[in-house]
């Protein structure tokens, strides 16, 4: 076994790998960009090496810098985590050339499975079932368009070298085809350095089921059961669980054996995942991820194995000690991914400081950030993964929902309320799963829970605790009973609260309220919640929901209705990848104007109202900051 390992990654996966390494007595080396100089994974490591500026291409994707860091610190092995260079065959080869152990499969296996088109040809030869589609080498627009028309709509366009939902578009009609192909090519080139695409029949109610495989250098290849990852947004997973509910034993065994066949066909070594599309009683190979998966904790929960430990052991030449019949799955596990993003704005990533973060301590949590850390525009906005295990699915879901209700995050928008809505939704509890789950239940899942009386009282008490409210205070008025008033805005609702000797009054009702550490009492009922005042913003955390209140100055002039409709601003820092209009063009409300790449995804910036394009203030390739005007419209 090697004594020192360098983790060529960041965030929660780097921290998770370090925990296993430390338990095994293996020293750890972190690498970091300038944006991550004070990051959690840097603080956890025994040693840390700066590798460049924030942009991934200048730091975490620099093979030369990472190899140099390993050599400078005496590391014998490199663990790539997932994302970045984890499925880069050239990186695996560079490690070998430098005398370093690459904790992953051989370069030829990565290369064989790295191109989706090539991998599907291999799987067809091995007898693994496939979804009908185009996997050819020709990549000109005419060929891709003809292939899509021949397959029939809807079709799924995918980056051949892709993963994580990048470079993926669903097209339902011919008029949208060219734009979708161009966007998928841009994302493929930007995220993976490869614009090649494949096109497949898009199944309307598929499930996304994957099988964890493991292989050693002694000829043993096994599967460690299956996971369901059907609940997705932007083709990226949100909730994962193991084992996949509702599959017959016969189908599980067939999928497991197909996954092992796929791994053996490319001479696989280490941990990998074979992903299948399942519809009804049939399944078809989708792709193989030649790395550890984000959702690996649910497999660890039901098997009792530490997959990172066995990655280390297999990389060091040890044999897997099991036969397939020795392996057992116990209970059920569910994982929720917490992201800094706004579900109501098409899951737009959020940038900012985590002013408050408290994660549950009675379930497994894999995290990579702390209170006070910043979510930057340079990397994936994941905050943490919350994983619950139980004797059965019902117990696991109940434990996960309770854990999410106790999770406290403030400072920026997150998907916490959304994922809790998913795992408590009756259809999810009934395991009515497919990749259309979120759009099908959007009305219930995206509904923001209204603030309770306790939350309103907490926000008002926090505002009233300010020593000098200035124009909000009414206590100075002569010949009137002492009272103070505040005006709070939450969403599109304004709440005027008056405090006097009788209590707090709003909406014509008076409540007796008091605040204590971590609790608020309202009309004799005490409930736990957390209040974080950073005036004029007050955040109240209750039952897994973050209620945002703004303290309003009643003397401020009202905002003009429709103000800002003629100004298209960058919502977060990013890079302009497409300008879809020109000065003088007529546009309608909702029309796409600019495509912005930020935090590993493309965002569409649209017109807020009908108008004429008066000015374009950006060009393709420009890097823009948050709040910068990109397009100006006139009536």
TORVEXDO-69220 format. One line per 4 residues: number of its first residue (from 0); their letters; for each residue x, y, z of C-alpha. Coordinates in Angstrom, 3 decimals, padded with zeros to 6 digits, m for minus. Layout:
BEGIN
NUM = a = X/Y/Z ~ ...
This chain:
BEGIN
0 = xxxx = 000.000/000.000/000.000 ~ 001.248/003.470/m000.868 ~ 001.888/005.919/001.983 ~ 000.860/009.211/000.335
4 = xxxx = m001.931/010.002/m002.135 ~ m002.620/013.230/m003.992 ~ m006.285/014.043/m004.608 ~ m006.606/015.768/m007.972
8 = xxxx = m009.942/017.368/m007.140 ~ m011.714/019.734/m004.786 ~ m014.879/020.129/m002.718 ~ m016.860/017.319/m001.159
12 = xxxx = m015.268/014.477/m003.116 ~ m011.752/015.549/m002.119 ~ m012.859/015.695/001.521 ~ m014.588/012.320/001.279
16 = xxxx = m011.464/010.640/m000.178 ~ m009.312/012.188/002.548 ~ m011.489/010.739/005.308 ~ m010.879/007.195/004.082
20 = xxxx = m007.185/007.863/003.473 ~ m006.717/009.186/007.001 ~ m008.546/006.167/008.473 ~ m006.161/003.898/006.554
24 = xxxx = m003.084/005.847/007.673 ~ m002.392/007.273/004.205 ~ m001.089/010.866/004.062 ~ m002.999/013.217/001.777
28 = xxxx = m001.965/016.000/m000.571 ~ m004.500/018.572/m001.783 ~ m004.229/020.761/m004.848 ~ m005.997/024.093/m005.033
32 = xxxx = m006.657/027.084/m007.235 ~ m006.499/030.664/m006.031 ~ m010.269/030.554/m005.479 ~ m009.833/027.588/m003.119
36 = xxxx = m006.865/028.781/m001.055 ~ m008.970/028.644/002.139 ~ m011.216/025.771/001.107 ~ m012.223/022.896/003.365
40 = xxxx = m010.313/020.268/001.388 ~ m007.127/022.317/001.713 ~ m007.573/022.572/005.489 ~ m008.147/018.800/005.787
44 = xxxx = m005.065/017.738/003.821 ~ m001.648/016.995/005.305 ~ m000.093/019.114/002.561 ~ m001.511/021.365/m000.143
48 = xxxx = m000.084/022.719/m003.393 ~ m001.302/025.716/m005.395 ~ m001.787/024.818/m009.060 ~ m003.098/028.003/m010.675
52 = xxxx = m005.830/030.648/m011.099 ~ m009.543/029.896/m010.486 ~ m010.535/028.803/m014.016 ~ m010.438/024.975/m014.182
56 = xxxx = m008.464/024.982/m017.424 ~ m005.734/026.927/m015.588 ~ m005.738/024.766/m012.452 ~ m007.710/021.536/m011.909
60 = xxxx = m007.438/020.560/m015.590 ~ m003.666/021.179/m015.783 ~ m002.089/017.735/m015.999 ~ 001.447/019.131/m015.803
64 = xxxx = 000.758/021.107/m012.613 ~ m000.865/018.151/m010.872 ~ 001.927/015.736/m011.816 ~ 004.481/018.279/m010.580
68 = xxxx = 002.593/018.651/m007.289 ~ 002.620/014.875/m006.755 ~ 006.331/014.642/m007.459 ~ 007.169/017.611/m005.242
72 = xxxx = 005.305/016.149/m002.251 ~ 006.447/012.537/m002.621 ~ 002.989/011.163/m003.421 ~ 003.043/007.657/m004.908
76 = xxxx = m000.576/007.666/m006.084 ~ m003.168/010.060/m007.508 ~ m006.925/009.813/m006.935 ~ m008.856/011.869/m009.529
80 = xxxx = m012.221/011.914/m007.728 ~ m015.002/012.630/m010.236 ~ m015.264/015.368/m012.799 ~ m012.218/017.330/m013.980
84 = xxxx = m009.545/014.790/m015.075 ~ m011.194/011.658/m013.653 ~ m012.074/010.243/m017.096 ~ m009.121/011.657/m018.998
88 = xxxx = m007.018/008.891/m020.552 ~ m004.113/011.282/m021.166 ~ m004.011/012.035/m017.424 ~ m003.912/008.334/m016.555
92 = xxxx = m001.057/007.881/m019.035 ~ 000.804/010.901/m017.676 ~ 000.576/009.500/m014.155 ~ 001.988/006.163/m015.317
96 = xxxx = 004.793/007.889/m017.233 ~ 005.715/009.813/m014.072 ~ 005.822/006.624/m011.999 ~ 002.560/007.415/m010.171
100 = xxxx = m000.272/004.984/m009.464 ~ m003.493/006.244/m011.056 ~ m006.372/005.189/m008.808 ~ m008.755/004.308/m011.593
104 = xxxx = m009.032/002.112/m014.668 ~ m006.337/001.724/m017.350 ~ m006.110/004.475/m019.934 ~ m007.373/002.142/m022.673
108 = xxxx = m010.563/001.451/m020.684 ~ m011.154/005.175/m020.155 ~ m010.573/005.801/m023.839 ~ m012.850/002.943/m024.889
112 = xxxx = m015.737/004.153/m022.727 ~ m014.984/007.883/m022.913 ~ m016.589/008.338/m026.304 ~ m020.238/007.409/m026.111
116 = xxxx = m020.398/006.471/m029.791 ~ m017.344/004.221/m029.582 ~ m018.512/002.636/m026.332 ~ m021.885/001.762/m027.825
120 = xxxx = m020.220/000.037/m030.719 ~ m018.209/m002.020/m028.231 ~ m021.319/m002.849/m026.219 ~ m023.180/m003.936/m029.334
124 = xxxx = m020.308/m006.306/m030.158 ~ m020.411/m007.646/m026.575 ~ m024.146/m008.317/m026.790 ~ m025.274/m005.568/m024.400
128 = xxxx = m028.656/m004.085/m025.489 ~ m028.697/m000.507/m026.846 ~ m031.202/002.297/m027.521 ~ m031.619/002.954/m031.288
132 = xxxx = m029.599/005.960/m032.440 ~ m026.777/007.510/m034.465 ~ m023.241/006.927/m033.144 ~ m021.268/007.674/m036.308
136 = xxxx = m018.065/009.613/m036.931 ~ m019.532/012.153/m039.368 ~ m020.410/015.280/m037.387 ~ m021.510/017.832/m039.976
140 = xxxx = m024.851/019.515/m039.422 ~ m026.522/017.848/m042.411 ~ m025.577/014.355/m041.220 ~ m026.729/014.996/m037.669
144 = xxxx = m029.969/016.553/m038.868 ~ m030.716/013.644/m041.213 ~ m029.941/011.156/m038.430 ~ m032.376/012.866/m036.080
148 = xxxx = m035.102/012.978/m038.715 ~ m034.517/009.303/m039.454 ~ m034.750/008.279/m035.781 ~ m037.951/010.285/m035.277
152 = xxxx = m038.886/012.807/m032.595 ~ m038.390/013.189/m029.738 ~ m034.620/012.683/m029.903 ~ m031.880/013.117/m027.334
156 = xxxx = m028.718/014.893/m028.488 ~ m025.699/014.092/m026.315 ~ m022.049/015.105/m026.213 ~ m020.105/011.956/m027.068
160 = xxxx = m017.464/012.697/m024.419 ~ m019.974/014.074/m021.946 ~ m021.331/013.338/m018.529 ~ m023.263/015.050/m015.754
164 = xxxx = m025.910/016.329/m018.161 ~ m023.498/018.588/m020.036 ~ m023.944/018.824/m023.792 ~ m027.387/017.229/m023.679
168 = xxxx = m030.611/018.449/m025.310 ~ m034.056/016.932/m025.846 ~ m035.586/017.992/m029.188 ~ m039.256/017.446/m029.922
172 = xxxx = m039.598/019.118/m033.329 ~ m037.453/019.765/m036.388 ~ m037.468/023.548/m036.008 ~ m035.451/023.353/m032.783
176 = xxxx = m032.887/020.877/m034.089 ~ m030.147/023.149/m035.443 ~ m030.020/025.353/m032.333 ~ m029.926/022.305/m030.042
180 = xxxx = m027.086/020.729/m032.024 ~ m025.078/023.959/m031.851 ~ m025.650/024.339/m028.096 ~ m024.710/020.711/m027.364
184 = xxxx = m021.536/021.085/m029.458 ~ m020.583/024.244/m027.544 ~ m021.088/022.585/m024.173 ~ m019.227/019.465/m025.281
188 = xxxx = m016.257/021.504/m026.481 ~ m016.255/023.707/m023.374 ~ m016.720/020.988/m020.747 ~ m014.805/018.092/m022.336
192 = xxxx = m012.751/019.565/m025.154 ~ m014.739/017.472/m027.644 ~ m017.733/018.759/m029.670 ~ m018.714/015.369/m031.144
196 = xxxx = m022.329/014.308/m030.642 ~ m024.505/011.243/m030.775 ~ m028.275/011.169/m031.274 ~ m030.703/008.631/m029.808
200 = xxxx = m034.388/007.964/m029.561 ~ m035.681/009.828/m026.511 ~ m037.813/007.532/m024.399 ~ m040.792/009.346/m022.909
204 = xxxx = m040.997/007.629/m019.507 ~ m037.606/006.025/m018.904 ~ m035.982/005.237/m015.608 ~ m032.283/005.868/m015.108
208 = xxxx = m030.884/002.799/m013.340 ~ m027.173/002.185/m012.898 ~ m025.066/m000.699/m011.653 ~ m021.928/m000.348/m009.544
212 = xxxx = m019.131/m002.590/m010.798 ~ m015.720/m003.389/m009.325 ~ m012.838/m005.265/m010.902 ~ m009.315/m006.118/m009.743
216 = xxxx = m006.070/m007.003/m011.505 ~ m006.530/m010.714/m010.724 ~ m009.435/m011.364/m013.082 ~ m012.358/m010.808/m010.694
220 = xxxx = m015.219/m008.542/m011.795 ~ m018.360/m008.076/m009.681 ~ m021.442/m005.919/m009.453 ~ m022.435/m004.256/m006.178
224 = xxxx = m026.144/m003.959/m006.967 ~ m028.089/m001.139/m008.562 ~ m029.190/002.437/m007.944 ~ m032.113/004.474/m009.251
228 = xxxx = m031.181/008.004/m010.351 ~ m034.322/008.932/m012.282 ~ m035.169/012.189/m010.485 ~ m033.156/014.735/m012.443
232 = xxxx = m033.063/018.417/m013.377 ~ m031.154/019.621/m016.432 ~ m030.329/015.930/m017.008 ~ m028.408/015.949/m013.712
236 = xxxx = m029.329/013.760/m010.777 ~ m030.959/015.233/m007.677 ~ m032.063/012.171/m005.682 ~ m030.446/008.718/m005.840
240 = xxxx = m031.348/005.527/m004.034 ~ m030.196/001.944/m003.706 ~ m031.386/m000.569/m004.520 ~ m033.580/000.651/m007.397
244 = xxxx = m037.190/000.069/m006.285 ~ m039.606/m002.103/m008.198 ~ m037.216/m004.270/m010.229 ~ m037.676/m008.019/m010.377
248 = xxxx = m034.858/m010.253/m009.137 ~ m034.491/m011.588/m012.683 ~ m034.055/m008.105/m014.133 ~ m031.578/m007.100/m011.408
252 = xxxx = m029.432/m010.134/m012.124 ~ m029.570/m009.546/m015.890 ~ m028.565/m005.904/m015.529 ~ m025.796/m006.809/m013.111
256 = xxxx = m024.386/m009.403/m015.478 ~ m024.657/m006.989/m018.424 ~ m022.696/m004.418/m016.418 ~ m019.959/m006.947/m015.645
260 = xxxx = m019.848/m007.936/m019.323 ~ m019.443/m004.271/m020.259 ~ m016.573/m003.844/m017.781 ~ m014.820/m007.005/m018.931
264 = xxxx = m015.149/m005.978/m022.587 ~ m012.774/m003.062/m021.987 ~ m010.434/m004.679/m019.444 ~ m011.780/m002.563/m016.602
268 = xxxx = m010.042/m002.231/m013.205 ~ m011.350/m000.477/m010.095 ~ m014.729/001.118/m009.380 ~ m017.023/002.047/m012.248
272 = xxxx = m020.678/002.525/m013.047 ~ m022.654/001.168/m015.981 ~ m025.754/003.236/m016.659 ~ m028.923/001.827/m018.210
276 = xxxx = m032.173/003.232/m019.497 ~ m035.086/001.160/m018.214 ~ m038.597/001.301/m019.618 ~ m041.058/m001.378/m018.580
280 = xxxx = m039.440/m004.824/m018.573 ~ m036.553/m003.844/m020.885 ~ m033.225/m002.132/m020.313 ~ m030.551/m000.715/m022.626
284 = xxxx = m026.967/000.391/m022.137 ~ m026.551/004.169/m021.956 ~ m022.936/004.775/m020.925 ~ m020.190/003.734/m018.543
288 = xxxx = m018.663/006.187/m016.088 ~ m015.065/005.097/m015.605 ~ m014.748/006.602/m012.143 ~ m016.373/006.850/m008.755
292 = xxxx = m019.899/008.300/m008.888 ~ m021.346/011.170/m006.868 ~ m024.014/008.768/m005.602 ~ m021.637/006.027/m004.422
296 = xxxx = m022.605/006.546/m000.720 ~ m025.967/004.804/m001.188 ~ m024.170/001.699/m002.460 ~ m021.799/001.893/000.501
300 = xxxx = m024.784/002.118/002.854 ~ m026.490/m001.055/001.608 ~ m023.280/m003.107/001.206 ~ m021.341/m001.908/004.247
304 = xxxx = m018.273/m001.387/002.024 ~ m016.028/001.651/001.675 ~ m015.595/001.940/m002.089 ~ m012.716/004.409/m001.794
308 = xxxx = m010.852/001.990/000.464 ~ m011.248/m000.728/m002.151 ~ m010.157/001.667/m004.876 ~ m006.960/002.140/m002.884
312 = xxxx = m006.532/m001.602/m002.295 ~ m007.139/m002.615/m005.910 ~ m004.808/000.137/m007.160 ~ m002.149/m001.249/m004.805
316 = xxxx = m002.577/m004.695/m006.376 ~ m004.803/m006.424/m003.822 ~ m007.453/m008.916/m004.927 ~ m011.155/m008.468/m004.235
320 = xxxx = m011.980/m010.970/m001.469 ~ m015.553/m011.787/m002.553 ~ m017.429/m013.904/m005.021 ~ m020.655/m012.548/m006.499
324 = xxxx = m022.757/m014.888/m004.360 ~ m021.062/m013.571/m001.207 ~ m022.413/m010.047/m001.642 ~ m025.622/m008.915/000.052
328 = xxxx = m027.657/m005.718/m000.003 ~ m029.079/m004.745/003.379 ~ m031.880/m002.230/003.754 ~ m032.359/000.850/001.618
332 = xxxx = m030.471/004.140/001.228 ~ m031.449/007.500/m000.305 ~ m029.241/010.494/m001.100 ~ m030.237/014.116/m001.697
336 = xxxx = m027.852/016.585/m003.321 ~ m027.913/020.093/m001.868 ~ m026.953/022.789/m004.344 ~ m026.614/026.556/m004.282
340 = xxxx = m029.228/027.202/m006.947 ~ m032.693/028.653/m007.423 ~ m035.187/025.964/m008.498 ~ m037.776/028.640/m009.363
344 = xxxx = m035.358/030.114/m011.932 ~ m034.737/026.903/m013.859 ~ m032.192/025.838/m011.211 ~ m029.982/028.820/m011.931
348 = xxxx = m026.745/028.469/m009.916 ~ m026.322/030.872/m007.005 ~ m023.111/032.656/m006.091 ~ m022.313/034.106/m002.705
352 = xxxx = m021.276/033.479/000.871 ~ m022.774/030.781/003.079 ~ m023.476/032.959/006.083 ~ m024.903/030.010/008.023
356 = xxxx = m024.570/026.264/007.489 ~ m025.633/023.535/009.897 ~ m025.943/019.994/008.551 ~ m027.648/017.073/010.341
360 = xxxx = m025.432/014.914/012.535 ~ m027.474/011.705/012.766 ~ m027.237/010.689/009.093 ~ m024.278/010.566/006.736
364 = xxxx = m023.306/013.919/005.228 ~ m020.591/014.336/002.596 ~ m019.785/018.024/002.366 ~ m017.013/020.270/001.144
368 = xxxx = m017.927/023.726/002.451 ~ m018.366/025.395/005.830 ~ m020.175/028.414/007.248 ~ m018.502/031.510/005.871
372 = xxxx = m017.252/029.840/002.670 ~ m018.101/031.314/m000.719 ~ m019.788/029.525/m003.589 ~ m017.898/030.883/m006.586
376 = xxxx = m018.880/030.908/m010.277 ~ m015.891/028.768/m011.214 ~ m017.084/025.350/m010.023 ~ m020.080/023.106/m009.456
380 = xxxx = m022.348/024.711/m006.798 ~ m022.795/021.582/m004.658 ~ m022.953/022.240/m000.917 ~ m023.323/018.711/000.444
384 = xxxx = m024.946/015.320/000.024 ~ m027.296/014.015/002.735 ~ m027.608/010.217/002.867 ~ m030.076/008.236/004.980
388 = xxxx = m030.169/004.452/005.429 ~ m032.969/002.366/006.869 ~ m034.188/m001.192/007.138 ~ m036.574/m000.492/004.250
392 = xxxx = m037.343/002.298/001.766 ~ m040.083/003.860/003.891 ~ m037.732/004.181/006.867 ~ m034.908/005.606/004.759
396 = xxxx = m037.201/008.225/003.211 ~ m038.606/009.220/006.586 ~ m035.100/009.623/008.020 ~ m033.956/011.657/005.016
400 = xxxx = m036.969/013.994/005.168 ~ m036.382/014.573/008.889 ~ m032.681/015.243/008.299 ~ m033.453/017.773/005.561
404 = xxxx = m035.921/019.509/007.889 ~ m033.075/020.008/010.368 ~ m030.651/021.320/007.746 ~ m029.929/025.034/007.996
408 = xxxx = m028.464/027.037/005.088 ~ m028.529/030.806/004.696 ~ m026.796/033.439/002.629 ~ m027.931/032.410/m000.839
412 = xxxx = m030.644/030.476/m002.627 ~ m030.509/026.683/m002.383 ~ m032.596/023.690/m003.450 ~ m033.163/022.501/000.139
416 = xxxx = m036.935/023.065/000.175 ~ m037.176/021.550/m003.297 ~ m035.415/018.259/m002.492 ~ m037.446/017.901/000.685
420 = xxxx = m040.598/018.403/m001.395 ~ m039.401/015.620/m003.714 ~ m038.714/013.011/m001.022 ~ m042.034/013.736/000.741
424 = xxxx = m044.140/013.789/m002.434 ~ m046.716/010.952/m002.499 ~ m045.650/009.870/m005.998 ~ m042.008/009.580/m004.938
428 = xxxx = m042.965/007.688/m001.802 ~ m044.975/005.333/m004.037 ~ m041.842/004.889/m006.230 ~ m043.575/006.230/m009.347
432 = xxxx = m040.200/007.078/m010.852 ~ m038.964/008.156/m014.267 ~ m036.896/011.024/m015.646 ~ m040.035/013.140/m016.144
436 = xxxx = m040.821/013.145/m012.425 ~ m039.883/016.780/m011.796 ~ m041.751/018.394/m014.725 ~ m044.773/016.150/m014.103
440 = xxxx = m045.069/017.275/m010.463 ~ m043.656/020.769/m010.943 ~ m046.613/022.609/m009.422 ~ m046.222/020.866/m006.076
444 = xxxx = m042.422/020.676/m006.070 ~ m041.753/024.311/m006.933 ~ m044.371/025.795/m004.623 ~ m042.625/027.885/m001.978
448 = xxxx = m044.112/027.102/001.439 ~ m045.620/030.293/002.903 ~ m043.990/031.527/006.109 ~ m045.733/030.408/009.262
452 = xxxx = m046.856/032.825/011.981 ~ m043.781/031.719/013.928 ~ m041.502/032.666/011.014 ~ m043.173/036.090/010.603
456 = xxxx = m042.927/036.705/014.347 ~ m039.248/035.710/014.315 ~ m038.474/038.111/011.458 ~ m040.384/040.944/013.126
460 = xxxx = m038.692/040.377/016.488 ~ m035.279/040.375/014.783 ~ m036.079/043.676/013.039 ~ m037.488/045.232/016.194
464 = xxxx = m034.377/044.252/018.134 ~ m032.389/046.792/016.102 ~ m031.569/049.667/018.505 ~ m032.490/052.450/016.071
468 = xxxx = m034.946/051.683/013.323 ~ m034.871/055.279/012.061 ~ m037.924/055.840/009.844 ~ m039.386/052.480/010.912
472 = xxxx = m039.716/053.555/014.553 ~ m042.906/055.182/015.846 ~ m041.942/055.244/019.527 ~ m041.039/058.955/019.402
476 = xxxx = m044.528/060.211/018.570 ~ m045.925/062.397/021.372 ~ m049.177/061.561/023.178 ~ m049.407/058.100/021.616
480 = xxxx = m048.856/054.700/023.274 ~ m045.294/053.451/022.834 ~ m045.164/051.206/019.799 ~ m042.869/050.288/016.982
484 = xxxx = m043.742/049.177/013.468 ~ m041.843/047.393/010.758 ~ m042.703/046.610/007.164 ~ m041.463/043.212/005.961
488 = xxxx = m041.531/041.923/002.401 ~ m041.373/038.223/001.567 ~ m041.871/037.228/m002.060 ~ m044.682/039.433/m003.373
492 = xxxx = m046.279/039.894/000.058 ~ m045.824/042.950/002.290 ~ m046.489/042.446/005.996 ~ m046.866/045.457/008.290
496 = xxxx = m046.161/044.435/011.895 ~ m046.866/046.675/014.918 ~ m045.364/045.873/018.321 ~ m046.802/047.266/021.526
500 = xxxx = m047.635/046.119/025.024 ~ m050.339/043.764/023.728 ~ m048.011/041.840/021.372 ~ m047.318/041.751/017.638
504 = xxxx = m050.142/042.685/015.312 ~ m050.338/041.968/011.566 ~ m053.185/041.158/009.191 ~ m055.606/042.390/011.874
508 = xxxx = m054.603/039.790/014.457 ~ m052.490/040.171/017.593 ~ m050.053/037.406/018.620 ~ m048.091/037.082/021.847
512 = xxxx = m044.550/036.257/020.723 ~ m041.093/035.866/022.234 ~ m037.762/034.696/020.888 ~ m035.230/032.436/022.555
516 = xxxx = m032.079/030.640/021.393 ~ m033.114/028.565/018.379 ~ m036.846/028.841/019.135 ~ m039.768/031.243/018.887
520 = xxxx = m042.944/031.110/020.941 ~ m046.128/032.392/019.341 ~ m049.451/032.302/021.214 ~ m048.077/029.813/023.722
524 = xxxx = m046.661/027.361/021.150 ~ m042.881/027.044/020.948 ~ m041.253/025.905/017.705 ~ m037.595/025.488/016.691
528 = xxxx = m036.267/027.873/014.062 ~ m033.183/029.925/013.369 ~ m033.177/033.641/012.615 ~ m030.220/035.218/010.800
532 = xxxx = m030.525/039.009/010.582 ~ m028.281/040.847/008.123 ~ m030.431/043.929/007.642 ~ m032.184/044.757/005.495
536 = xxxx = m032.345/040.980/004.846 ~ m033.601/038.602/007.540 ~ m033.451/034.837/006.952 ~ m035.686/032.526/008.979
540 = xxxx = m034.919/028.795/008.743 ~ m037.734/026.444/009.692 ~ m038.501/022.819/008.772 ~ m035.941/022.763/005.976
544 = xxxx = m037.257/025.956/004.364 ~ m035.482/029.304/004.177 ~ m037.889/032.245/004.383 ~ m036.347/035.521/003.228
548 = xxxx = m037.732/038.777/004.610 ~ m036.596/042.240/003.566 ~ m036.992/045.170/005.936 ~ m038.610/047.891/003.801
552 = xxxx = m038.073/051.627/004.247 ~ m041.612/053.086/004.051 ~ m040.213/056.476/003.037 ~ m038.394/055.136/m000.033
556 = xxxx = m040.072/056.001/m003.367 ~ m041.851/053.064/m005.005 ~ m040.096/051.329/m007.855 ~ m041.488/052.159/m011.261
560 = xxxx = m043.595/049.355/m012.632 ~ m041.697/047.467/m015.293 ~ m038.404/049.197/m014.482 ~ m035.509/047.204/m015.784
564 = xxxx = m037.515/045.379/m018.432 ~ m035.380/046.999/m021.125 ~ m032.105/045.914/m019.543 ~ m030.881/042.325/m019.808
568 = xxxx = m028.327/041.773/m017.052 ~ m025.932/038.941/m016.308 ~ m027.462/037.117/m013.294 ~ m024.119/035.583/m012.276
572 = xxxx = m020.516/035.814/m013.468 ~ m019.936/033.789/m016.615 ~ m018.772/033.662/m020.231 ~ m020.856/034.701/m023.249
576 = xxxx = m021.098/031.718/m025.609 ~ m023.764/032.949/m028.039 ~ m025.402/036.235/m029.057 ~ m028.686/035.352/m030.725
580 = xxxx = m029.916/038.805/m031.785 ~ m028.545/041.940/m033.431 ~ m029.288/045.668/m033.037 ~ m032.565/046.528/m034.691
584 = xxxx = m034.123/043.092/m034.244 ~ m037.681/042.895/m032.945 ~ m038.026/040.478/m030.013 ~ m040.921/039.148/m027.996
588 = xxxx = m041.190/038.487/m024.287 ~ m039.391/035.266/m023.377 ~ m037.240/035.164/m026.531 ~ m033.660/033.996/m025.995
592 = xxxx = m031.132/036.790/m026.505 ~ m027.850/035.658/m024.941 ~ m026.421/032.274/m023.948 ~ m024.185/032.497/m020.891
596 = xxxx = m021.960/029.683/m019.622 ~ m021.543/029.623/m015.855 ~ m020.884/026.960/m013.215 ~ m020.695/024.104/m015.734
600 = xxxx = m023.958/024.870/m017.548 ~ m025.484/027.165/m020.153 ~ m028.059/029.764/m019.106 ~ m030.531/031.412/m021.469
604 = xxxx = m031.041/035.154/m020.938 ~ m034.394/036.209/m022.335 ~ m036.360/039.373/m023.053 ~ m038.564/040.481/m020.155
608 = xxxx = m040.931/042.259/m022.555 ~ m041.543/042.829/m026.259 ~ m039.203/045.371/m027.796 ~ m036.472/046.344/m030.235
612 = xxxx = m032.811/045.507/m029.633 ~ m031.182/048.918/m029.195 ~ m027.686/047.808/m028.201 ~ m025.587/044.671/m027.687
616 = xxxx = m022.966/045.255/m025.013 ~ m021.102/041.943/m025.169 ~ m019.502/039.578/m027.653 ~ m018.973/035.822/m027.798
620 = xxxx = m016.097/034.893/m025.528 ~ m016.480/037.850/m023.150 ~ m016.260/037.090/m019.435 ~ m018.874/039.160/m017.605
624 = xxxx = m019.517/039.874/m013.939 ~ m022.839/039.648/m012.126 ~ m025.145/042.591/m012.788 ~ m023.499/043.690/m016.029
628 = xxxx = m025.892/044.905/m018.733 ~ m025.544/042.735/m021.841 ~ m028.471/043.877/m024.000 ~ m030.551/047.055/m024.002
632 = xxx = m034.085/046.962/m025.405 ~ m036.395/049.794/m026.439 ~ m040.177/049.789/m026.623
